[in-house]
Amino acid sequence: MPPLTSTVVEQIDDATSRTSIHEIAAYLRDALGQRVAAHLVGAADARQISAYAGGGNVSDMRARRLREGYKIVRMIETTYDAETAKAWLFGTNARLDDQAPIDLIGAATETQQFADVRRAARQFASAG
């Protein structure tokens, strides 16, 4: 797998901007599983992810969480794989005050909260 470089991160950012939220929901559902993807966006009902993937309405905050989660998963997959991304999301992280990244993303509402998790994911993926 290629190393995670600044160029690769920029490509992931660009791809995220061009990909529909419905495609992102489908990707995360397939890569992580429906329940994990739902937890990532703070949805109590895992079926919401399939609804989003099928073209259902997505709130602005859930759309942002989907996009941020997608970026993070793609960064880690670049160096490792989807299973490693999933494990990283659930593991406590010293860079995030020993909190699980998935919990932070699922509750995030501020730009800095997303940036903190994205930075931790980038550091992890760059070390691989």
N, C-alpha and C positions, 0 to 999 in steps of 0.2 A: 504494500500500500504506500502511496506517496506521503511524504511528510506534510505536516500542516504548516504551510508558509503563509505569509501575508497575502500573497497572490491567491492562494486557495481560499482563504477566508473571504477575500473580496469577491471571488467567484460564487461562493455560497451566498453571500449577501445579495449579489445581483440576481442569482437564481431564485432566491426567496422573494424578491420584489416582483419577479415576473411570473411566479407560480400562483395560481388561484388558491384561495383559502380552502376550497373544496378538495383540490389536489393535495394540499398540505395535510389536511385532515386524513385523507385516504392513505397517504404515505406513512404518517405516524401510526395510524391504526395497524397497517401492515407490518411496519418495522418493530413496533413496541407491543402491539396488542391493544385491543379496544379499551380494556380497563386501565392500563397504564396511561394511554393517551388521554383518557377522561380525567384521570388524576392530575396529569400535567396541566390541563386547562382549568382545573378546579370544578369539574362537572361531577355531580353526585351520581348521575345516571350514565353509565357507559354507553348506552344506545345513542346518546347525543353525538358521539363521534361519527357513527355511521350516518346519522342524519346530516351532519355537516358535510361528510364526504359525498353524500347523495345530493347535495345542493341546498340543504336547509339553511335557514337564516342563522347567522353567527353574530353574537354581540361584538361590539368593538373590542372589549377587553378580552374576550375569549379568542378573538381573531389575533390579537396581539400575542397572547400566550401561545397560540398555535404557531405563529411565525417565529417567535423567539425559541420555542422548543424545537422547531424544525432546524433552525440554525445550529443549535447546540448539538442535536443528534447528528446532523450531517458533519459537523466538525470532528466529533469523536469517531464516527464511522470512517472518515477519511484515513485515520491512522489505525483504527482497530476494526470493529464491526458493530452491528446493531445490538448484539447481546452485551457487549462491553458498555455501549451507550446506556442501555437499560440498567445495568448494574451500577454505573456511575451515578445515574439519576437518583437511585435509591440509597446510595451509600452516604454516610455522614462525611462531611467535607471540612477539613481544618481551615481551608481558605474562606469558608462560609460560616464561621463560628459553629462548627460541628453540626450543621443542619443539613438535611438532605436536599439537594438541588431541586428535586421534583416538587417538594413542599413549598419551596421558595417561589418557583415559577407559578405554581397553582394558586398562590395567594398574592403574587406581585401586582402592583398597580402603578408603580413609579418607574421611570426610566432607569434610575440608578439600581433598583433591585434587579432588573433584567440584565443590566450591564455587569453587575457583580457575578452573576451566575455564568454569563457568557465568558467573562474573563477567566473564571476558574476552569471552565470547560476547555478553553483555548490553551491554558497552561497545561492541563492534563494531556490533551491531544498532542501538544507540541513536544512533550516529554517522551512520547512513544517512539 
